[in-house]
Amino acid sequence: MKKALLSVLTVALVGVLAGPALAQVPNIQVYFDPAHTQTQTTCGQSGSVSTLYVVMNNWNMNVAGVDFSIDYGSALVWLADVLPDPSTSVSIGQSPSGIAIAYANCCFQDGFLNNEVLRVLVAWGQCDCASGAKPVVVGGYQALGKTQPSAVRYEDFVEFPGVGMTSLICPGAIATRASTWGQVKALYR
């Protein structure tokens, strides 16, 4: 009985610890605002120009370089990639097909913080929330055959994979309906 109880408690503890760990996955996310808080937006006016902000989150290491690509969907037309501080970094490629950004020895990225690594100028194209606009998706450097973004650790130049996040255009409403507690419990019988 004690072994069974210990097993159940161990599984429960692993579940409790795994929840916060998943929230700390190293990722690259596109934000629609300079404060890096908005990962969802509605359609902009066709032809207007906007800036998107690409941020490295939760890498928990000093970063010497990072690479990724961005699929903008049909609602956004890519215009240019702009480094936040071109005096301390250099880039190769372009974000739609793959961009690699390297940092000078003096100025590696502190991956224990969330860092803006790129600003992207885009123009709004045909965007219709009624038909559902395609999201903005971060992926791997396509020319190198990668499917996910990666970063290089500064101290030993080892490469680590991360997760490319999705930012929504026209996120839509979440469907709900009124129900009773008994009806909800009946779903799981």
DRENPA-3360 file (N, C-alpha, C; in nm, 2 decimals, always signed):
BEGIN
1 = MKKALLSV = +0.08/-0.12/+0.00/+0.00/+0.00/+0.00/+0.09/+0.13/+0.00 ~ +0.20/+0.12/+0.08/+0.28/+0.24/+0.09/+0.35/+0.26/-0.04 ~ +0.39/+0.15/-0.11/+0.46/+0.17/-0.24/+0.36/+0.23/-0.35 ~ +0.24/+0.18/-0.34/+0.14/+0.24/-0.44/+0.12/+0.39/-0.41 ~ +0.10/+0.42/-0.28/+0.09/+0.56/-0.25/+0.21/+0.65/-0.29 ~ +0.33/+0.59/-0.27/+0.45/+0.66/-0.31/+0.45/+0.68/-0.46 ~ +0.41/+0.58/-0.53/+0.41/+0.59/-0.68/+0.31/+0.70/-0.73 ~ +0.19/+0.70/-0.67/+0.09/+0.80/-0.71/+0.15/+0.94/-0.67;
9 = LTVALVGV = +0.21/+0.96/-0.56/+0.26/+1.09/-0.52/+0.37/+1.13/-0.61 ~ +0.46/+1.04/-0.65/+0.57/+1.07/-0.74/+0.52/+1.11/-0.88 ~ +0.42/+1.04/-0.93/+0.36/+1.08/-1.06/+0.29/+1.22/-1.05 ~ +0.22/+1.25/-0.94/+0.16/+1.38/-0.92/+0.26/+1.49/-0.91 ~ +0.37/+1.46/-0.84/+0.48/+1.56/-0.82/+0.54/+1.59/-0.96 ~ +0.57/+1.49/-1.04/+0.63/+1.51/-1.17/+0.53/+1.60/-1.25 ~ +0.40/+1.57/-1.25/+0.30/+1.65/-1.32/+0.30/+1.79/-1.28 ~ +0.31/+1.82/-1.15/+0.32/+1.96/-1.09/+0.44/+2.03/-1.14;
17 = LAGPALAQ = +0.55/+1.96/-1.14/+0.68/+2.02/-1.18/+0.69/+2.04/-1.33 ~ +0.63/+1.95/-1.41/+0.64/+1.96/-1.55/+0.56/+2.08/-1.61 ~ +0.45/+2.12/-1.54/+0.37/+2.24/-1.59/+0.45/+2.36/-1.61 ~ +0.52/+2.41/-1.50/+0.60/+2.53/-1.51/+0.72/+2.51/-1.61 ~ +0.77/+2.39/-1.61/+0.88/+2.37/-1.70/+0.84/+2.39/-1.85 ~ +0.72/+2.35/-1.89/+0.68/+2.37/-2.03/+0.67/+2.52/-2.06 ~ +0.64/+2.60/-1.96/+0.62/+2.74/-1.98/+0.76/+2.81/-2.01 ~ +0.87/+2.74/-1.98/+1.00/+2.79/-1.99/+1.08/+2.74/-2.11;
25 = VPNIQVYF = +1.01/+2.69/-2.21/+1.07/+2.64/-2.33/+1.14/+2.75/-2.40 ~ +1.26/+2.74/-2.45/+1.32/+2.84/-2.52/+1.25/+2.86/-2.66 ~ +1.21/+2.99/-2.69/+1.13/+3.01/-2.81/+1.16/+3.14/-2.87 ~ +1.11/+3.16/-2.99/+1.12/+3.28/-3.06/+0.98/+3.32/-3.10 ~ +0.94/+3.44/-3.07/+0.80/+3.49/-3.08/+0.79/+3.62/-3.16 ~ +0.69/+3.64/-3.24/+0.67/+3.77/-3.31/+0.56/+3.84/-3.23 ~ +0.59/+3.97/-3.19/+0.50/+4.05/-3.12/+0.46/+4.17/-3.22 ~ +0.33/+4.22/-3.19/+0.28/+4.32/-3.27/+0.30/+4.46/-3.21;
33 = DPAHTQTQ = +0.36/+4.47/-3.09/+0.38/+4.60/-3.02/+0.52/+4.61/-2.97 ~ +0.57/+4.73/-2.95/+0.71/+4.75/-2.90/+0.73/+4.71/-2.76 ~ +0.62/+4.69/-2.68/+0.64/+4.65/-2.54/+0.64/+4.49/-2.53 ~ +0.63/+4.42/-2.64/+0.64/+4.28/-2.65/+0.53/+4.21/-2.56 ~ +0.41/+4.26/-2.58/+0.30/+4.20/-2.50/+0.19/+4.14/-2.59 ~ +0.18/+4.18/-2.71/+0.07/+4.15/-2.80/+0.11/+4.04/-2.91 ~ +0.06/+3.92/-2.89/+0.09/+3.82/-3.00/-0.03/+3.79/-3.08 ~ -0.14/+3.88/-3.07/-0.26/+3.87/-3.15/-0.29/+4.01/-3.19;
41 = TTCGQSGS = -0.35/+4.02/-3.31/-0.40/+4.15/-3.37/-0.51/+4.13/-3.47 ~ -0.57/+4.24/-3.50/-0.67/+4.23/-3.61/-0.61/+4.29/-3.73 ~ -0.67/+4.28/-3.84/-0.62/+4.32/-3.97/-0.59/+4.47/-3.97 ~ -0.48/+4.51/-4.03/-0.44/+4.65/-4.04/-0.50/+4.70/-4.17 ~ -0.49/+4.83/-4.20/-0.54/+4.89/-4.32/-0.45/+4.85/-4.44 ~ -0.52/+4.80/-4.54/-0.44/+4.75/-4.66/-0.35/+4.86/-4.71 ~ -0.22/+4.82/-4.73/-0.12/+4.92/-4.77/-0.04/+4.99/-4.66 ~ -0.09/+4.99/-4.54/-0.02/+5.06/-4.43/+0.10/+4.97/-4.39;
49 = VSTLYVVM = +0.20/+5.04/-4.33/+0.32/+4.98/-4.29/+0.32/+4.96/-4.14 ~ +0.37/+4.85/-4.09/+0.38/+4.82/-3.95/+0.51/+4.76/-3.92 ~ +0.55/+4.77/-3.79/+0.67/+4.70/-3.74/+0.64/+4.59/-3.65 ~ +0.70/+4.47/-3.68/+0.68/+4.35/-3.59/+0.81/+4.34/-3.51 ~ +0.80/+4.28/-3.40/+0.92/+4.27/-3.31/+0.94/+4.12/-3.28 ~ +1.06/+4.07/-3.31/+1.09/+3.93/-3.29/+1.18/+3.92/-3.16 ~ +1.13/+3.83/-3.07/+1.19/+3.83/-2.94/+1.23/+3.68/-2.91 ~ +1.35/+3.67/-2.85/+1.40/+3.54/-2.79/+1.35/+3.54/-2.65;
57 = NNWNMNVA = +1.28/+3.43/-2.61/+1.24/+3.41/-2.47/+1.29/+3.28/-2.41 ~ +1.33/+3.29/-2.29/+1.37/+3.17/-2.21/+1.48/+3.09/-2.25 ~ +1.58/+3.14/-2.31/+1.70/+3.06/-2.36/+1.79/+3.02/-2.25 ~ +1.80/+3.10/-2.14/+1.87/+3.06/-2.02/+2.02/+3.03/-2.05 ~ +2.08/+3.11/-2.13/+2.22/+3.09/-2.16/+2.27/+3.22/-2.23 ~ +2.39/+3.25/-2.24/+2.44/+3.36/-2.31/+2.44/+3.31/-2.46 ~ +2.39/+3.40/-2.55/+2.37/+3.36/-2.69/+2.46/+3.44/-2.78 ~ +2.54/+3.36/-2.86/+2.63/+3.42/-2.96/+2.57/+3.44/-3.09;
65 = GVDFSIDY = +2.46/+3.36/-3.12/+2.39/+3.37/-3.25/+2.26/+3.30/-3.24 ~ +2.17/+3.34/-3.33/+2.04/+3.28/-3.34/+2.00/+3.27/-3.49 ~ +1.92/+3.17/-3.53/+1.87/+3.16/-3.66/+1.72/+3.11/-3.66 ~ +1.64/+3.16/-3.76/+1.50/+3.13/-3.77/+1.45/+3.18/-3.90 ~ +1.32/+3.15/-3.93/+1.25/+3.21/-4.04/+1.11/+3.24/-4.00 ~ +1.04/+3.32/-4.08/+0.91/+3.37/-4.04/+0.82/+3.35/-4.16 ~ +0.71/+3.28/-4.15/+0.60/+3.27/-4.25/+0.50/+3.38/-4.22 ~ +0.49/+3.48/-4.30/+0.40/+3.60/-4.28/+0.25/+3.57/-4.32;
73 = GSALVWLA = +0.23/+3.47/-4.39/+0.09/+3.45/-4.44/+0.06/+3.55/-4.55 ~ -0.07/+3.55/-4.59/-0.11/+3.64/-4.70/-0.15/+3.78/-4.65 ~ -0.17/+3.80/-4.52/-0.21/+3.93/-4.47/-0.10/+4.03/-4.46 ~ +0.02/+3.98/-4.45/+0.14/+4.07/-4.44/+0.24/+4.05/-4.55 ~ +0.29/+4.16/-4.60/+0.39/+4.15/-4.70/+0.52/+4.20/-4.64 ~ +0.63/+4.11/-4.64/+0.76/+4.15/-4.58/+0.82/+4.26/-4.66 ~ +0.88/+4.36/-4.60/+0.95/+4.47/-4.66/+1.10/+4.47/-4.63 ~ +1.13/+4.46/-4.50/+1.27/+4.46/-4.46/+1.29/+4.41/-4.32;
81 = DVLPDPST = +1.41/+4.36/-4.29/+1.46/+4.32/-4.16/+1.55/+4.43/-4.11 ~ +1.53/+4.47/-3.98/+1.61/+4.57/-3.92/+1.67/+4.52/-3.79 ~ +1.80/+4.52/-3.77/+1.86/+4.48/-3.65/+1.84/+4.59/-3.54 ~ +1.80/+4.56/-3.42/+1.78/+4.66/-3.32/+1.91/+4.74/-3.29 ~ +2.03/+4.68/-3.30/+2.15/+4.75/-3.28/+2.26/+4.70/-3.38 ~ +2.26/+4.75/-3.50/+2.35/+4.70/-3.60/+2.50/+4.72/-3.57 ~ +2.53/+4.80/-3.46/+2.67/+4.81/-3.43/+2.73/+4.70/-3.35 ~ +2.64/+4.61/-3.30/+2.68/+4.49/-3.22/+2.64/+4.36/-3.28;
89 = SVSIGQSP = +2.58/+4.36/-3.39/+2.53/+4.23/-3.45/+2.54/+4.24/-3.60 ~ +2.53/+4.13/-3.67/+2.53/+4.12/-3.81/+2.43/+4.01/-3.85 ~ +2.37/+4.02/-3.97/+2.28/+3.92/-4.01/+2.31/+3.87/-4.15 ~ +2.27/+3.74/-4.17/+2.29/+3.68/-4.30/+2.15/+3.63/-4.34 ~ +2.10/+3.66/-4.46/+1.97/+3.61/-4.51/+1.86/+3.71/-4.47 ~ +1.74/+3.66/-4.50/+1.62/+3.74/-4.47/+1.52/+3.65/-4.40 ~ +1.44/+3.72/-4.32/+1.35/+3.64/-4.23/+1.24/+3.55/-4.31 ~ +1.20/+3.58/-4.43/+1.10/+3.49/-4.49/+1.16/+3.36/-4.52;
97 = SGIAIAYA = +1.29/+3.35/-4.56/+1.34/+3.22/-4.59/+1.44/+3.17/-4.49 ~ +1.49/+3.26/-4.41/+1.59/+3.22/-4.30/+1.69/+3.33/-4.28 ~ +1.70/+3.37/-4.15/+1.80/+3.47/-4.12/+1.88/+3.42/-4.00 ~ +2.01/+3.44/-4.01/+2.10/+3.41/-3.90/+2.16/+3.54/-3.84 ~ +2.15/+3.56/-3.71/+2.20/+3.68/-3.65/+2.32/+3.64/-3.55 ~ +2.43/+3.71/-3.57/+2.55/+3.68/-3.48/+2.58/+3.81/-3.41 ~ +2.63/+3.79/-3.28/+2.66/+3.90/-3.20/+2.81/+3.91/-3.18 ~ +2.86/+4.04/-3.16/+3.00/+4.06/-3.14/+3.04/+4.01/-3.00;
105 = NCCFQDGF = +3.17/+3.98/-2.99/+3.22/+3.92/-2.86/+3.18/+4.00/-2.74 ~ +3.18/+4.13/-2.76/+3.15/+4.22/-2.65/+3.00/+4.22/-2.61 ~ +2.92/+4.17/-2.70/+2.78/+4.21/-2.69/+2.69/+4.09/-2.71 ~ +2.72/+3.97/-2.66/+2.63/+3.86/-2.67/+2.50/+3.89/-2.60 ~ +2.40/+3.81/-2.64/+2.27/+3.83/-2.58/+2.26/+3.75/-2.45 ~ +2.21/+3.82/-2.35/+2.18/+3.75/-2.22/+2.05/+3.67/-2.23 ~ +2.06/+3.55/-2.26/+1.94/+3.46/-2.28/+1.86/+3.44/-2.15 ~ +1.91/+3.49/-2.04/+1.83/+3.48/-1.92/+1.72/+3.59/-1.91;
113 = LNNEVLRV = +1.73/+3.68/-2.01/+1.63/+3.79/-2.03/+1.57/+3.76/-2.16 ~ +1.45/+3.83/-2.18/+1.39/+3.82/-2.31/+1.44/+3.93/-2.40 ~ +1.50/+3.90/-2.51/+1.57/+3.99/-2.60/+1.51/+4.01/-2.73 ~ +1.49/+4.14/-2.77/+1.45/+4.17/-2.91/+1.56/+4.15/-3.00 ~ +1.55/+4.06/-3.10/+1.66/+4.02/-3.19/+1.64/+4.08/-3.33 ~ +1.52/+4.12/-3.36/+1.49/+4.17/-3.50/+1.36/+4.25/-3.50 ~ +1.36/+4.36/-3.58/+1.24/+4.43/-3.61/+1.22/+4.41/-3.76 ~ +1.09/+4.38/-3.79/+1.05/+4.35/-3.93/+0.95/+4.46/-3.98;
121 = LVAWGQCD = +0.98/+4.52/-4.09/+0.89/+4.61/-4.15/+0.80/+4.53/-4.25 ~ +0.67/+4.54/-4.23/+0.57/+4.47/-4.31/+0.47/+4.57/-4.36 ~ +0.40/+4.54/-4.47/+0.29/+4.61/-4.52/+0.17/+4.52/-4.51 ~ +0.06/+4.57/-4.47/-0.07/+4.50/-4.47/-0.12/+4.47/-4.61 ~ -0.15/+4.35/-4.64/-0.20/+4.31/-4.77/-0.35/+4.29/-4.75 ~ -0.40/+4.20/-4.84/-0.55/+4.16/-4.83/-0.57/+4.08/-4.70 ~ -0.65/+4.13/-4.61/-0.67/+4.07/-4.49/-0.82/+4.07/-4.45 ~ -0.88/+3.96/-4.43/-1.02/+3.95/-4.41/-1.05/+3.86/-4.29;
129 = CASGAKPV = -1.08/+3.92/-4.17/-1.10/+3.85/-4.05/-1.22/+3.75/-4.07 ~ -1.32/+3.78/-4.15/-1.44/+3.70/-4.17/-1.40/+3.56/-4.23 ~ -1.30/+3.56/-4.31/-1.26/+3.43/-4.37/-1.14/+3.37/-4.30 ~ -1.08/+3.44/-4.20/-0.97/+3.39/-4.12/-0.84/+3.41/-4.18 ~ -0.76/+3.50/-4.13/-0.63/+3.53/-4.18/-0.53/+3.43/-4.13 ~ -0.43/+3.39/-4.21/-0.33/+3.30/-4.17/-0.24/+3.36/-4.07 ~ -0.20/+3.28/-3.97/-0.11/+3.34/-3.86/+0.03/+3.36/-3.90 ~ +0.11/+3.43/-3.82/+0.25/+3.45/-3.84/+0.32/+3.34/-3.76;
137 = VVGGYQAL = +0.40/+3.26/-3.83/+0.46/+3.14/-3.77/+0.62/+3.15/-3.78 ~ +0.68/+3.13/-3.67/+0.83/+3.13/-3.67/+0.87/+2.98/-3.69 ~ +0.97/+2.96/-3.78/+1.02/+2.83/-3.81/+1.17/+2.83/-3.81 ~ +1.23/+2.72/-3.87/+1.37/+2.71/-3.88/+1.43/+2.78/-4.00 ~ +1.56/+2.79/-4.01/+1.63/+2.84/-4.12/+1.62/+2.75/-4.24 ~ +1.53/+2.78/-4.34/+1.49/+2.69/-4.44/+1.61/+2.65/-4.53 ~ +1.70/+2.74/-4.56/+1.81/+2.71/-4.65/+1.90/+2.60/-4.59 ~ +1.90/+2.59/-4.46/+1.98/+2.49/-4.39/+1.90/+2.36/-4.36;
145 = GKTQPSAV = +1.78/+2.36/-4.40/+1.69/+2.24/-4.38/+1.64/+2.23/-4.24 ~ +1.64/+2.34/-4.16/+1.60/+2.33/-4.02/+1.45/+2.35/-4.02 ~ +1.38/+2.29/-3.92/+1.24/+2.30/-3.90/+1.20/+2.38/-3.78 ~ +1.30/+2.42/-3.70/+1.28/+2.50/-3.58/+1.40/+2.59/-3.56 ~ +1.37/+2.70/-3.49/+1.48/+2.80/-3.46/+1.58/+2.74/-3.37 ~ +1.70/+2.80/-3.38/+1.81/+2.75/-3.29/+1.90/+2.87/-3.24 ~ +1.97/+2.85/-3.14/+2.06/+2.95/-3.08/+2.19/+2.88/-3.05 ~ +2.30/+2.96/-3.06/+2.43/+2.91/-3.03/+2.48/+2.97/-2.89;
153 = RYEDFVEF = +2.52/+2.88/-2.80/+2.57/+2.93/-2.67/+2.70/+2.99/-2.68 ~ +2.72/+3.11/-2.62/+2.84/+3.19/-2.63/+2.97/+3.12/-2.58 ~ +2.96/+3.06/-2.46/+3.08/+3.00/-2.40/+3.15/+2.89/-2.48 ~ +3.07/+2.80/-2.54/+3.13/+2.69/-2.61/+3.08/+2.67/-2.76 ~ +2.99/+2.76/-2.80/+2.94/+2.76/-2.94/+2.87/+2.63/-2.98 ~ +2.80/+2.58/-2.88/+2.71/+2.46/-2.90/+2.58/+2.51/-2.94 ~ +2.52/+2.45/-3.04/+2.39/+2.49/-3.09/+2.27/+2.42/-3.02 ~ +2.17/+2.49/-2.98/+2.05/+2.44/-2.91/+1.92/+2.47/-2.99;
161 = PGVGMTSL = +1.83/+2.37/-3.01/+1.71/+2.40/-3.07/+1.61/+2.47/-2.98 ~ +1.52/+2.55/-3.04/+1.41/+2.61/-2.97/+1.28/+2.58/-3.03 ~ +1.18/+2.66/-2.99/+1.04/+2.64/-3.05/+1.00/+2.77/-3.12 ~ +0.95/+2.76/-3.24/+0.90/+2.87/-3.31/+0.75/+2.89/-3.27 ~ +0.72/+3.01/-3.23/+0.58/+3.03/-3.18/+0.50/+3.09/-3.29 ~ +0.37/+3.09/-3.27/+0.27/+3.14/-3.36/+0.20/+3.26/-3.31 ~ +0.19/+3.36/-3.39/+0.12/+3.49/-3.35/+0.00/+3.50/-3.44 ~ -0.11/+3.53/-3.38/-0.24/+3.53/-3.45/-0.29/+3.66/-3.51;
169 = ICPGAIAT = -0.34/+3.65/-3.63/-0.41/+3.77/-3.69/-0.55/+3.73/-3.70 ~ -0.64/+3.81/-3.65/-0.78/+3.78/-3.64/-0.80/+3.65/-3.55 ~ -0.77/+3.66/-3.43/-0.78/+3.53/-3.35/-0.91/+3.47/-3.34 ~ -1.02/+3.55/-3.35/-1.15/+3.49/-3.34/-1.20/+3.47/-3.20 ~ -1.33/+3.45/-3.19/-1.39/+3.43/-3.06/-1.38/+3.28/-3.02 ~ -1.37/+3.25/-2.89/-1.37/+3.11/-2.84/-1.51/+3.07/-2.82 ~ -1.55/+2.96/-2.89/-1.69/+2.92/-2.88/-1.72/+2.87/-2.74 ~ -1.83/+2.91/-2.69/-1.88/+2.87/-2.56/-2.03/+2.84/-2.56;
177 = RASTWGQV = -2.08/+2.77/-2.47/-2.23/+2.75/-2.46/-2.26/+2.73/-2.31 ~ -2.38/+2.77/-2.27/-2.42/+2.75/-2.14/-2.44/+2.60/-2.10 ~ -2.40/+2.56/-1.98/-2.41/+2.42/-1.94/-2.42/+2.41/-1.79 ~ -2.46/+2.30/-1.75/-2.46/+2.28/-1.60/-2.35/+2.19/-1.56 ~ -2.32/+2.18/-1.43/-2.21/+2.10/-1.39/-2.24/+1.95/-1.42 ~ -2.36/+1.91/-1.41/-2.40/+1.77/-1.44/-2.38/+1.74/-1.58 ~ -2.40/+1.83/-1.67/-2.38/+1.81/-1.82/-2.23/+1.80/-1.85 ~ -2.15/+1.88/-1.78/-2.00/+1.87/-1.79/-1.95/+1.73/-1.74;
185 = KALYR = -2.00/+1.69/-1.63/-1.95/+1.56/-1.57/-1.99/+1.45/-1.66 ~ -2.11/+1.46/-1.73/-2.16/+1.35/-1.82/-2.07/+1.33/-1.94 ~ -1.99/+1.43/-1.98/-1.90/+1.42/-2.09/-1.79/+1.32/-2.06 ~ -1.76/+1.30/-1.93/-1.64/+1.22/-1.90/-1.68/+1.08/-1.84 ~ -1.80/+1.04/-1.86/-1.85/+0.91/-1.81/-1.82/+0.80/-1.91;
% end
